[in-house]
Amino acid sequence: MRSAGIGFPGEEPESMAATLRQAARVKHRCPGSGSEVYPFRAIPGTGDYEHALALGWTAPGTFHEWGKCFEWKWHADHTPLPAAIHETWRRCTQTAAHYDRHVREGPRVLRDALAKIAGWRLRRNEYSLPVEQKLFDGYVRLSGQGTPGSG
């Protein structure tokens, strides 16, 4: 599994959840693997776009909205993801970043601890309390590095 998509027109939430679980299993077994999950994006001129419109999907209305739509990691405004699936997808993506040690702030012992917690969460498909993200956010704030995600 290199990458997968969720939120295809007509796809049921259980199917999306199963894809997220499989991606988490692959990520846990193969740290650093590209087991990314991308929300469906209807691209004008494709059959998927026409199918999505026929099923009631509403295309972005402005150039700015289209731009946000294709920032796949952080903007899922125009994807047909149910709220619970969107939240699981967001937390799974954050957890995978800690597990793969893409987070560079902080001493190695902290990054290793965050990766270990993230691995536990991926293995169990448990994202209800994002401990590693909260610890990371707290470290960044206390160390004066700014708010995570800013500038």
FENLINRA-V296152 format. One line per field, one symbol per residue. ss: DSSP state (2 for helix, 1 for strand, 0 for the rest). psi: psi as a letter, one per 30 degrees, with the letter a starting at -180 (. if undefined). burial: I if it has 9 or more other ideal C-beta (glycine too) atoms within 8 Angstrom, else O. A space follows every 10 residues. Layout:
ss: ???
psi: ???
burial: ???
This chain:
ss: 0011110000 0022222222 2222222220 0000011110 0000002222 2222000000 0022222220 0000000000 0022222222 2222222220 0000000222 2222222222 2222000000 2222222222 2200000000 0
psi: jellllglkf kkeeeeeeee eeeeeeeefi kflihlkkkk jjkkfleeee eeefggkklk fleeeeeeeg ieefjhehkh kleeeeeeee eeeeeeeeef hfkfklleee eeeeeeeeee eeefhjgeji eeeeeeeeee eefgflkkfl .
burial: OOIIIIIIIO IOOOIIIOII IIIIIIIIOO OOIOIIIIII IIOOOOOIIO IIIOOOIOII OOOOIIOIIO OOOOOIOIII IOOOIIIIII IIIIIIIIII OOIOOIOOOI IOIIIOIIII IIIOIOIOOI OIIIIIIOII IOOOOOOOOO O
